[in-house]
Amino acid sequence: MTKKIIIACIGVLITPLFAFAQFWELGIMVGGSAYNGELTPGLIDMKQIHPAGGALVRANITKYITVKGNVYYGEISGTDADATTAKNKARNLSFRSTMLDIGANCEINLMGFVANSRIYTTSPYFFIGLSVFSFDPQAFDSVSNQWVRLQPLGTEGQGTPRYNDRQKYALTQISIPFGLGLKHNFSEHWNIGLEFGVRKTFTDYLDDISSTYVEYDYLSHFSGALAARMSNRTGNLSLGPATYRGNPQTNDWYMFGGITLTYTIIMPPCYRF
């Protein structure tokens, strides 16, 4: 229900702007997706970039202002196998998650952009907006030899009596997308572009890692043996709340980037009497 409400609010905000569009663009994005969090050794782990794609629609209000709606889909992942420190390698955590991003953005065309104008045919731009995204982190369990969903397990004690201040995180949340791009109108109706955008989230659980360990036996008793195995993969079962699994002071990020190809629909002039 929350997801539907947020999407409806985005629609209410951008619909009036779309009504003033001088021309529309409908198209696709093909590229990649990645994330930044506890399981990235730096800003981004190049080994963990995955194919991504989606659809987009642009309403060009003026030559400098464009409103874009997008639906992007990709995957993010991370692993301590790529860590550069012995401490993180010993933590031995990993995850993967699909990402569905539904967003509305305002693009500022720095040099102006008008389809088939012969003048404003190429422009760099920057954008900022609001997105609704869904995710569902999983990890591979070597005992059952299958991928398991992590959020229902409460790997950091969520939902247990001793850690009742830790609540299970929502799998649908909002983010703030922003980034840069370059667009070019190469024929009357066709445009090609490059775009890279990051998403600031308000959660530290894209990778299911944020706070401290929970006592192995306690978690196994209240949440099950699978939750305990997925929480602590160090081999040291004595770890507890005095030892951090992640950094609760920072939130996770995710990114989409790639090539866009759009088809322009030029609106007929609106005459007023």
Salt bridges, closest charged atoms under 4 A:
GLU25 OE1 - ARG58 NH1 3.29
ASP80 OD2 - ARG91 NE 2.89
ASP82 OD1 - LYS47 NZ 3.78
ASP101 OD2 - ARG199 NE 3.44
GLU107 OE1 - ARG58 NE 2.98
GLU107 OE2 - LYS68 NZ 3.86
GLU107 OE1 - LYS183 NZ 2.87
ASP136 OD2 - ARG149 NE 2.78
ASP141 OD2 - ARG229 NH2 2.78
GLU156 OE2 - ARG245 NH1 2.73
GLU188 OE2 - HIS189 NE2 3.56
GLU195 OE1 - ARG58 NH2 3.92
GLU195 OE2 - LYS68 NZ 2.76
GLU215 OE2 - ARG162 NH1 3.21
